[in-house]
């Protein structure tokens, strides 16, 4: 994969000062799985072209640790030839000064607009081809898109996901590189690196001054952050100029967040149950799992989530790649759904569903009930969900709106009690309901939690 940046600014060799790379030298920077080479194909006063070429090692892409096994498709793939996120990383490493708007020898150059032509070879596009236009045209670029067929010898096979893209615009080099740094990886839906909370700050920094007004702002944000719900929601709010935290998470440094209160309460009830084997359904980024790990009582801890990106984040937060064999035997993660029978859900003393059911369509609740209470049938189920009556406290929340964009329903206290009683009668569980968070007169607390006990084990 090659990035070519050409300018006809006079003198064009000012590009060498901006990139902090001398035209007469070939230079390289180390990447996580190979190198990026920087060289010039032309460097005259009239025209200058700098190239950034990726040299990815396919074996280094698969970091097999002792005791793990790599699948063949991890080695045999297109990643050495078209790796958008590696190119983005290479831009930051090779052209870091230009990306940050610095040029010590010529401090006036970063603020100078120049005519640029930028060519990206073997760019992977995991979206409709029109997406490329929707990303770059609002930023003022002229585009030339060359689509690459799957096989020129077999035109009936159609087009591949790869394109050669040429962008043209008069702007500062920092502006050009910032656009490339953010937009190149979002076109390819496979990033080589983990996405975590600090990536919000990177996106804010590199997108400053243009991403806030971009018509595809939310789509770009979701793709850049791998659709990880928690950090994506925060980033979108910040780009929209709103508070970073959603209404239900407002807190002061001296006050424990509502989310943490829910996790702590669920942890306490799981510990009181005497369970030693616990399954966290809808584990998200692994916050409850981290609490459970600190308690020696829990000898087998498992997290399940329907979102692969959330499981990736949990794996990173729990440092599973670096975990000892003993910890790996105690803690595990798997992808699944609470609405499908899965043998892996059986054999646990307790199951937790913390703020999970409201993300299901109500018509899917009977399926979840059969899976959790009928099929898995643990001794204890700890389950929490928002109290809809409390929503009037949140000034920023419309009267008919839910607390989160992904909520499919929110129940009043009575609706939740009716549902709990019905489930308990149907599957043989006793239930106790309690409030979580500060209570308000007549409307209760922000969250409600139920502890189900299997009557057969009482």
TIGUGU-403658 format. One record per residue (C-alpha): x, y, z; residue in one letter; residue number from 1. Coordinates in steps of 0.05 Angstrom, whole numbers. Last residue first. Layout:
<nodes>
+--------+--------+--------+---------+-----+
:   east :  north :     up : residuo : num :
+--------+--------+--------+---------+-----+
:      X :      Y :      Z :       A : NUM :
...
+--------+--------+--------+---------+-----+
</nodes>
This chain:
<nodes>
+--------+--------+--------+---------+-----+
:   east :  north :     up : residuo : num :
+--------+--------+--------+---------+-----+
:   -672 :   -461 :    975 :       X : 458 :
:   -642 :   -497 :    916 :       X : 457 :
:   -707 :   -519 :    882 :       X : 456 :
:   -737 :   -451 :    894 :       X : 455 :
:   -686 :   -418 :    848 :       X : 454 :
:   -671 :   -349 :    875 :       X : 453 :
:   -681 :   -287 :    833 :       X : 452 :
:   -649 :   -221 :    856 :       X : 451 :
:   -681 :   -160 :    823 :       X : 450 :
:   -650 :    -92 :    814 :       X : 449 :
:   -683 :    -25 :    799 :       X : 448 :
:   -647 :     37 :    774 :       X : 447 :
:   -658 :    112 :    779 :       X : 446 :
:   -690 :    108 :    848 :       X : 445 :
:   -763 :    120 :    866 :       X : 444 :
:   -814 :    165 :    832 :       X : 443 :
:   -860 :    186 :    889 :       X : 442 :
:   -805 :    219 :    930 :       X : 441 :
:   -735 :    212 :    901 :       X : 440 :
:   -688 :    155 :    914 :       X : 439 :
:   -612 :    159 :    907 :       X : 438 :
:   -584 :    100 :    870 :       X : 437 :
:   -603 :     27 :    865 :       X : 436 :
:   -672 :      3 :    889 :       X : 435 :
:   -690 :    -68 :    910 :       X : 434 :
:   -731 :   -126 :    885 :       X : 433 :
:   -733 :   -196 :    915 :       X : 432 :
:   -753 :   -255 :    873 :       X : 431 :
:   -770 :   -328 :    886 :       X : 430 :
:   -759 :   -372 :    826 :       X : 429 :
:   -797 :   -431 :    798 :       X : 428 :
:   -795 :   -418 :    723 :       X : 427 :
:   -865 :   -392 :    708 :       X : 426 :
:   -879 :   -363 :    777 :       X : 425 :
:   -813 :   -325 :    779 :       X : 424 :
:   -821 :   -299 :    708 :       X : 423 :
:   -890 :   -272 :    724 :       X : 422 :
:   -868 :   -240 :    789 :       X : 421 :
:   -808 :   -207 :    755 :       X : 420 :
:   -852 :   -180 :    699 :       X : 419 :
:   -903 :   -151 :    747 :       X : 418 :
:   -848 :   -120 :    790 :       X : 417 :
:   -816 :    -87 :    728 :       X : 416 :
:   -882 :    -59 :    706 :       X : 415 :
:   -895 :    -33 :    776 :       X : 414 :
:   -828 :      2 :    780 :       X : 413 :
:   -837 :     34 :    712 :       X : 412 :
:   -804 :      1 :    653 :       X : 411 :
:   -757 :     25 :    598 :       X : 410 :
:   -761 :     -2 :    526 :       X : 409 :
:   -717 :    -13 :    465 :       X : 408 :
:   -656 :     22 :    494 :       X : 407 :
:   -602 :     33 :    441 :       X : 406 :
:   -607 :    110 :    442 :       X : 405 :
:   -598 :    111 :    517 :       X : 404 :
:   -639 :    144 :    571 :       X : 403 :
:   -704 :    135 :    533 :       X : 402 :
:   -744 :    192 :    505 :       X : 401 :
:   -817 :    210 :    516 :       X : 400 :
:   -806 :    267 :    564 :       X : 399 :
:   -743 :    292 :    529 :       X : 398 :
:   -680 :    282 :    570 :       X : 397 :
:   -634 :    341 :    584 :       X : 396 :
:   -667 :    356 :    651 :       X : 395 :
:   -658 :    286 :    678 :       X : 394 :
:   -703 :    281 :    739 :       X : 393 :
:   -764 :    264 :    695 :       X : 392 :
:   -729 :    199 :    677 :       X : 391 :
:   -741 :    170 :    747 :       X : 390 :
:   -807 :    139 :    727 :       X : 389 :
:   -772 :     97 :    674 :       X : 388 :
:   -733 :     58 :    727 :       X : 387 :
:   -673 :     30 :    691 :       X : 386 :
:   -656 :    -45 :    690 :       X : 385 :
:   -621 :    -94 :    736 :       X : 384 :
:   -615 :   -170 :    740 :       X : 383 :
:   -582 :   -217 :    789 :       X : 382 :
:   -600 :   -290 :    776 :       X : 381 :
:   -585 :   -343 :    828 :       X : 380 :
:   -588 :   -419 :    829 :       X : 379 :
:   -575 :   -422 :    755 :       X : 378 :
:   -628 :   -447 :    705 :       X : 377 :
:   -586 :   -445 :    641 :       X : 376 :
:   -646 :   -472 :    601 :       X : 375 :
:   -708 :   -447 :    638 :       X : 374 :
:   -687 :   -383 :    673 :       X : 373 :
:   -634 :   -357 :    625 :       X : 372 :
:   -654 :   -386 :    558 :       X : 371 :
:   -729 :   -389 :    569 :       X : 370 :
:   -730 :   -318 :    596 :       X : 369 :
:   -688 :   -292 :    538 :       X : 368 :
:   -737 :   -323 :    488 :       X : 367 :
:   -795 :   -292 :    525 :       X : 366 :
:   -759 :   -224 :    523 :       X : 365 :
:   -752 :   -223 :    447 :       X : 364 :
:   -820 :   -189 :    436 :       X : 363 :
:   -796 :   -134 :    483 :       X : 362 :
:   -739 :   -117 :    435 :       X : 361 :
:   -675 :   -126 :    474 :       X : 360 :
:   -630 :    -69 :    499 :       X : 359 :
:   -675 :    -60 :    560 :       X : 358 :
:   -656 :   -131 :    581 :       X : 357 :
:   -582 :   -115 :    591 :       X : 356 :
:   -573 :    -64 :    647 :       X : 355 :
:   -535 :   -114 :    691 :       X : 354 :
:   -553 :   -186 :    672 :       X : 353 :
:   -516 :   -230 :    722 :       X : 352 :
:   -519 :   -306 :    726 :       X : 351 :
:   -504 :   -349 :    787 :       X : 350 :
:   -486 :   -421 :    803 :       X : 349 :
:   -462 :   -435 :    732 :       X : 348 :
:   -466 :   -502 :    695 :       X : 347 :
:   -501 :   -481 :    631 :       X : 346 :
:   -487 :   -419 :    589 :       X : 345 :
:   -436 :   -454 :    544 :       X : 344 :
:   -490 :   -501 :    518 :       X : 343 :
:   -523 :   -442 :    482 :       X : 342 :
:   -597 :   -433 :    472 :       X : 341 :
:   -608 :   -367 :    437 :       X : 340 :
:   -639 :   -303 :    464 :       X : 339 :
:   -583 :   -284 :    512 :       X : 338 :
:   -536 :   -279 :    452 :       X : 337 :
:   -465 :   -303 :    444 :       X : 336 :
:   -391 :   -285 :    441 :       X : 335 :
:   -345 :   -316 :    491 :       X : 334 :
:   -300 :   -294 :    548 :       X : 333 :
:   -259 :   -332 :    600 :       X : 332 :
:   -233 :   -324 :    671 :       X : 331 :
:   -210 :   -377 :    720 :       X : 330 :
:   -169 :   -421 :    673 :       X : 329 :
:   -139 :   -360 :    641 :       X : 328 :
:   -120 :   -334 :    710 :       X : 327 :
:    -82 :   -397 :    725 :       X : 326 :
:    -47 :   -397 :    658 :       X : 325 :
:    -22 :   -326 :    672 :       X : 324 :
:    -54 :   -267 :    636 :       X : 323 :
:    -15 :   -225 :    585 :       X : 322 :
:    -66 :   -232 :    529 :       X : 321 :
:   -122 :   -230 :    580 :       X : 320 :
:   -104 :   -160 :    603 :       X : 319 :
:   -174 :   -150 :    634 :       X : 318 :
:   -184 :    -83 :    600 :       X : 317 :
:   -158 :   -110 :    534 :       X : 316 :
:   -202 :   -172 :    534 :       X : 315 :
:   -261 :   -129 :    555 :       X : 314 :
:   -248 :    -82 :    496 :       X : 313 :
:   -245 :   -141 :    448 :       X : 312 :
:   -309 :   -168 :    479 :       X : 311 :
:   -342 :   -101 :    466 :       X : 310 :
:   -319 :   -103 :    394 :       X : 309 :
:   -348 :   -174 :    386 :       X : 308 :
:   -416 :   -150 :    409 :       X : 307 :
:   -465 :   -205 :    431 :       X : 306 :
:   -432 :   -208 :    499 :       X : 305 :
:   -412 :   -264 :    546 :       X : 304 :
:   -366 :   -260 :    607 :       X : 303 :
:   -344 :   -320 :    648 :       X : 302 :
:   -317 :   -326 :    719 :       X : 301 :
:   -299 :   -393 :    751 :       X : 300 :
:   -268 :   -394 :    821 :       X : 299 :
:   -309 :   -337 :    850 :       X : 298 :
:   -297 :   -338 :    925 :       X : 297 :
:   -228 :   -307 :    915 :       X : 296 :
:   -258 :   -238 :    904 :       X : 295 :
:   -216 :   -190 :    862 :       X : 294 :
:   -236 :   -226 :    798 :       X : 293 :
:   -309 :   -210 :    810 :       X : 292 :
:   -296 :   -135 :    808 :       X : 291 :
:   -259 :   -142 :    741 :       X : 290 :
:   -316 :   -184 :    713 :       X : 289 :
:   -365 :   -129 :    732 :       X : 288 :
:   -324 :    -78 :    691 :       X : 287 :
:   -314 :   -125 :    631 :       X : 286 :
:   -323 :    -78 :    572 :       X : 285 :
:   -392 :   -105 :    557 :       X : 284 :
:   -411 :   -164 :    601 :       X : 283 :
:   -478 :   -175 :    567 :       X : 282 :
:   -488 :   -239 :    606 :       X : 281 :
:   -440 :   -244 :    665 :       X : 280 :
:   -433 :   -318 :    684 :       X : 279 :
:   -412 :   -336 :    755 :       X : 278 :
:   -384 :   -400 :    785 :       X : 277 :
:   -369 :   -397 :    859 :       X : 276 :
:   -437 :   -375 :    882 :       X : 275 :
:   -448 :   -362 :    956 :       X : 274 :
:   -509 :   -318 :    942 :       X : 273 :
:   -479 :   -263 :    984 :       X : 272 :
:   -422 :   -254 :    934 :       X : 271 :
:   -470 :   -248 :    876 :       X : 270 :
:   -512 :   -198 :    915 :       X : 269 :
:   -451 :   -156 :    931 :       X : 268 :
:   -426 :   -157 :    859 :       X : 267 :
:   -494 :   -135 :    833 :       X : 266 :
:   -494 :    -78 :    883 :       X : 265 :
:   -424 :    -57 :    863 :       X : 264 :
:   -440 :    -58 :    789 :       X : 263 :
:   -504 :    -18 :    799 :       X : 262 :
:   -467 :     33 :    842 :       X : 261 :
:   -413 :     38 :    790 :       X : 260 :
:   -464 :     56 :    737 :       X : 259 :
:   -496 :    106 :    783 :       X : 258 :
:   -429 :    141 :    792 :       X : 257 :
:   -400 :    146 :    862 :       X : 256 :
:   -401 :    217 :    888 :       X : 255 :
:   -340 :    255 :    911 :       X : 254 :
:   -313 :    269 :    841 :       X : 253 :
:   -383 :    293 :    821 :       X : 252 :
:   -430 :    253 :    780 :       X : 251 :
:   -476 :    254 :    720 :       X : 250 :
:   -482 :    182 :    693 :       X : 249 :
:   -557 :    182 :    682 :       X : 248 :
:   -553 :    243 :    638 :       X : 247 :
:   -503 :    216 :    588 :       X : 246 :
:   -430 :    235 :    599 :       X : 245 :
:   -390 :    277 :    550 :       X : 244 :
:   -431 :    340 :    558 :       X : 243 :
:   -455 :    367 :    492 :       X : 242 :
:   -417 :    402 :    437 :       X : 241 :
:   -439 :    354 :    382 :       X : 240 :
:   -368 :    327 :    378 :       X : 239 :
:   -371 :    313 :    453 :       X : 238 :
:   -436 :    276 :    447 :       X : 237 :
:   -410 :    234 :    389 :       X : 236 :
:   -347 :    216 :    428 :       X : 235 :
:   -386 :    194 :    490 :       X : 234 :
:   -432 :    151 :    449 :       X : 233 :
:   -373 :    119 :    413 :       X : 232 :
:   -337 :    105 :    479 :       X : 231 :
:   -395 :     65 :    508 :       X : 230 :
:   -420 :     32 :    444 :       X : 229 :
:   -357 :      4 :    415 :       X : 228 :
:   -374 :     14 :    342 :       X : 227 :
:   -301 :      4 :    321 :       X : 226 :
:   -280 :     72 :    346 :       X : 225 :
:   -263 :    100 :    277 :       X : 224 :
:   -325 :     67 :    248 :       X : 223 :
:   -371 :     98 :    299 :       X : 222 :
:   -339 :    166 :    294 :       X : 221 :
:   -341 :    167 :    218 :       X : 220 :
:   -415 :    147 :    219 :       X : 219 :
:   -431 :    201 :    270 :       X : 218 :
:   -394 :    256 :    232 :       X : 217 :
:   -422 :    239 :    162 :       X : 216 :
:   -447 :    310 :    150 :       X : 215 :
:   -380 :    338 :    174 :       X : 214 :
:   -389 :    398 :    220 :       X : 213 :
:   -354 :    371 :    282 :       X : 212 :
:   -304 :    333 :    239 :       X : 211 :
:   -273 :    396 :    211 :       X : 210 :
:   -241 :    441 :    263 :       X : 209 :
:   -213 :    387 :    308 :       X : 208 :
:   -215 :    318 :    276 :       X : 207 :
:   -143 :    300 :    293 :       X : 206 :
:   -149 :    323 :    366 :       X : 205 :
:   -219 :    297 :    379 :       X : 204 :
:   -203 :    230 :    346 :       X : 203 :
:   -140 :    223 :    388 :       X : 202 :
:   -179 :    242 :    451 :       X : 201 :
:   -232 :    189 :    436 :       X : 200 :
:   -177 :    138 :    422 :       X : 199 :
:   -157 :    145 :    496 :       X : 198 :
:   -219 :    106 :    516 :       X : 197 :
:   -198 :     43 :    478 :       X : 196 :
:   -193 :     13 :    409 :       X : 195 :
:   -146 :    -45 :    400 :       X : 194 :
:   -100 :    -46 :    340 :       X : 193 :
:   -101 :    -76 :    270 :       X : 192 :
:   -166 :    -43 :    250 :       X : 191 :
:   -214 :    -80 :    205 :       X : 190 :
:   -274 :    -41 :    176 :       X : 189 :
:   -231 :     -8 :    123 :       X : 188 :
:   -262 :     59 :    102 :       X : 187 :
:   -257 :     83 :    174 :       X : 186 :
:   -181 :     72 :    173 :       X : 185 :
:   -169 :    122 :    116 :       X : 184 :
:   -216 :    176 :    143 :       X : 183 :
:   -181 :    196 :    208 :       X : 182 :
:   -108 :    199 :    187 :       X : 181 :
:   -125 :    221 :    117 :       X : 180 :
:   -164 :    281 :    140 :       X : 179 :
:   -109 :    300 :    190 :       X : 178 :
:    -56 :    292 :    136 :       X : 177 :
:    -91 :    340 :     88 :       X : 176 :
:   -104 :    392 :    142 :       X : 175 :
:    -33 :    388 :    167 :       X : 174 :
:     -8 :    397 :     95 :       X : 173 :
:    -46 :    462 :     90 :       X : 172 :
:    -99 :    468 :     36 :       X : 171 :
:   -108 :    467 :    -40 :       X : 170 :
:   -142 :    403 :    -58 :       X : 169 :
:   -135 :    340 :   -100 :       X : 168 :
:   -150 :    268 :    -80 :       X : 167 :
:   -131 :    206 :   -120 :       X : 166 :
:   -159 :    139 :   -100 :       X : 165 :
:   -137 :     71 :   -125 :       X : 164 :
:   -191 :     22 :   -103 :       X : 163 :
:   -198 :    -45 :    -70 :       X : 162 :
:   -263 :    -79 :    -48 :       X : 161 :
:   -263 :   -120 :   -111 :       X : 160 :
:   -305 :   -110 :   -173 :       X : 159 :
:   -344 :   -161 :   -213 :       X : 158 :
:   -334 :   -235 :   -222 :       X : 157 :
:   -359 :   -229 :   -293 :       X : 156 :
:   -295 :   -193 :   -312 :       X : 155 :
:   -256 :   -258 :   -306 :       X : 154 :
:   -185 :   -246 :   -332 :       X : 153 :
:   -183 :   -178 :   -299 :       X : 152 :
:   -193 :   -213 :   -231 :       X : 151 :
:   -229 :   -182 :   -172 :       X : 150 :
:   -234 :   -117 :   -211 :       X : 149 :
:   -200 :    -54 :   -184 :       X : 148 :
:   -240 :     10 :   -180 :       X : 147 :
:   -204 :     75 :   -199 :       X : 146 :
:   -232 :    134 :   -162 :       X : 145 :
:   -212 :    205 :   -180 :       X : 144 :
:   -235 :    257 :   -130 :       X : 143 :
:   -234 :    333 :   -123 :       X : 142 :
:   -232 :    350 :    -49 :       X : 141 :
:   -271 :    405 :    -14 :       X : 140 :
:   -283 :    372 :     54 :       X : 139 :
:   -355 :    356 :     37 :       X : 138 :
:   -328 :    316 :    -23 :       X : 137 :
:   -283 :    272 :     19 :       X : 136 :
:   -328 :    229 :     63 :       X : 135 :
:   -391 :    225 :     21 :       X : 134 :
:   -348 :    212 :    -41 :       X : 133 :
:   -314 :    153 :     -8 :       X : 132 :
:   -382 :    128 :     16 :       X : 131 :
:   -406 :    124 :    -56 :       X : 130 :
:   -364 :     62 :    -63 :       X : 129 :
:   -410 :     27 :    -13 :       X : 128 :
:   -372 :      2 :     47 :       X : 127 :
:   -311 :    -39 :     65 :       X : 126 :
:   -265 :      3 :     21 :       X : 125 :
:   -192 :    -22 :     18 :       X : 124 :
:   -142 :     26 :    -12 :       X : 123 :
:    -95 :     -8 :    -60 :       X : 122 :
:    -58 :     56 :    -80 :       X : 121 :
:    -74 :    122 :    -47 :       X : 120 :
:    -56 :    183 :    -89 :       X : 119 :
:    -53 :    254 :    -60 :       X : 118 :
:    -50 :    316 :   -103 :       X : 117 :
:    -35 :    379 :    -64 :       X : 116 :
:    -39 :    453 :    -81 :       X : 115 :
:    -10 :    490 :    -22 :       X : 114 :
:    -38 :    530 :     36 :       X : 113 :
:     15 :    558 :     82 :       X : 112 :
:      4 :    554 :    158 :       X : 111 :
:     52 :    495 :    166 :       X : 110 :
:    105 :    534 :    126 :       X : 109 :
:    114 :    594 :    172 :       X : 108 :
:    156 :    556 :    223 :       X : 107 :
:    210 :    540 :    171 :       X : 106 :
:    267 :    502 :    206 :       X : 105 :
:    221 :    483 :    265 :       X : 104 :
:    163 :    456 :    223 :       X : 103 :
:    103 :    438 :    266 :       X : 102 :
:     29 :    429 :    247 :       X : 101 :
:     16 :    365 :    287 :       X : 100 :
:      9 :    322 :    225 :       X :  99 :
:     71 :    355 :    196 :       X :  98 :
:    112 :    338 :    258 :       X :  97 :
:     86 :    267 :    260 :       X :  96 :
:    101 :    251 :    187 :       X :  95 :
:    133 :    182 :    194 :       X :  94 :
:    100 :    159 :    258 :       X :  93 :
:     31 :    191 :    250 :       X :  92 :
:     28 :    174 :    176 :       X :  91 :
:     51 :    103 :    191 :       X :  90 :
:     -7 :     94 :    240 :       X :  89 :
:    -56 :    115 :    187 :       X :  88 :
:    -23 :     68 :    138 :       X :  87 :
:    -29 :     12 :    189 :       X :  86 :
:   -103 :     28 :    195 :       X :  85 :
:   -113 :     22 :    121 :       X :  84 :
:    -80 :    -45 :    112 :       X :  83 :
:    -79 :    -65 :     39 :       X :  82 :
:    -22 :   -109 :     17 :       X :  81 :
:      1 :   -145 :     80 :       X :  80 :
:    -72 :   -149 :    104 :       X :  79 :
:   -100 :   -185 :     44 :       X :  78 :
:   -106 :   -254 :     76 :       X :  77 :
:    -70 :   -320 :     86 :       X :  76 :
:    -37 :   -316 :    154 :       X :  75 :
:    -98 :   -304 :    198 :       X :  74 :
:   -138 :   -346 :    149 :       X :  73 :
:    -96 :   -406 :    171 :       X :  72 :
:   -119 :   -401 :    242 :       X :  71 :
:    -70 :   -384 :    296 :       X :  70 :
:    -61 :   -427 :    358 :       X :  69 :
:    -51 :   -406 :    430 :       X :  68 :
:     -9 :   -441 :    484 :       X :  67 :
:     50 :   -395 :    477 :       X :  66 :
:     30 :   -331 :    444 :       X :  65 :
:     17 :   -324 :    369 :       X :  64 :
:     26 :   -253 :    346 :       X :  63 :
:     -7 :   -258 :    278 :       X :  62 :
:      9 :   -194 :    240 :       X :  61 :
:     82 :   -210 :    250 :       X :  60 :
:     74 :   -269 :    203 :       X :  59 :
:     45 :   -225 :    148 :       X :  58 :
:    104 :   -176 :    150 :       X :  57 :
:     80 :   -108 :    127 :       X :  56 :
:    122 :    -63 :     82 :       X :  55 :
:     81 :      0 :     76 :       X :  54 :
:    103 :     53 :     27 :       X :  53 :
:    101 :    128 :     41 :       X :  52 :
:    119 :    169 :    -20 :       X :  51 :
:    138 :    242 :    -28 :       X :  50 :
:    128 :    278 :    -94 :       X :  49 :
:    157 :    346 :   -112 :       X :  48 :
:    143 :    390 :   -172 :       X :  47 :
:    169 :    457 :   -198 :       X :  46 :
:    229 :    468 :   -152 :       X :  45 :
:    248 :    396 :   -163 :       X :  44 :
:    241 :    333 :   -121 :       X :  43 :
:    216 :    271 :   -156 :       X :  42 :
:    204 :    199 :   -134 :       X :  41 :
:    217 :    216 :    -61 :       X :  40 :
:    225 :    164 :     -6 :       X :  39 :
:    194 :    142 :     59 :       X :  38 :
:    191 :     69 :     79 :       X :  37 :
:    141 :     40 :    129 :       X :  36 :
:    161 :    -21 :    168 :       X :  35 :
:    135 :    -88 :    193 :       X :  34 :
:     83 :   -113 :    241 :       X :  33 :
:     80 :    -63 :    298 :       X :  32 :
:    111 :     -9 :    255 :       X :  31 :
:    183 :     14 :    251 :       X :  30 :
:    200 :     76 :    211 :       X :  29 :
:    242 :     79 :    148 :       X :  28 :
:    283 :    131 :    110 :       X :  27 :
:    307 :    136 :     38 :       X :  26 :
:    350 :    199 :     31 :       X :  25 :
:    359 :    252 :    -22 :       X :  24 :
:    290 :    283 :    -12 :       X :  23 :
:    304 :    299 :     62 :       X :  22 :
:    246 :    282 :    108 :       X :  21 :
:    219 :    333 :    158 :       X :  20 :
:    152 :    327 :    124 :       X :  19 :
:    144 :    403 :    121 :       X :  18 :
:    217 :    415 :    102 :       X :  17 :
:    214 :    363 :     47 :       X :  16 :
:    149 :    393 :     21 :       X :  15 :
:    185 :    460 :     13 :       X :  14 :
:    216 :    424 :    -46 :       X :  13 :
:    158 :    449 :    -88 :       X :  12 :
:    187 :    519 :    -91 :       X :  11 :
:    136 :    541 :   -112 :       X :  10 :
:     77 :    497 :    -96 :       X :   9 :
:     68 :    441 :   -147 :       X :   8 :
:     54 :    389 :    -94 :       X :   7 :
:     51 :    313 :    -94 :       X :   6 :
:     35 :    265 :    -37 :       X :   5 :
:     39 :    191 :    -54 :       X :   4 :
:     12 :    139 :     -5 :       X :   3 :
:     29 :     67 :    -21 :       X :   2 :
:      0 :      0 :      0 :       X :   1 :
+--------+--------+--------+---------+-----+
</nodes>
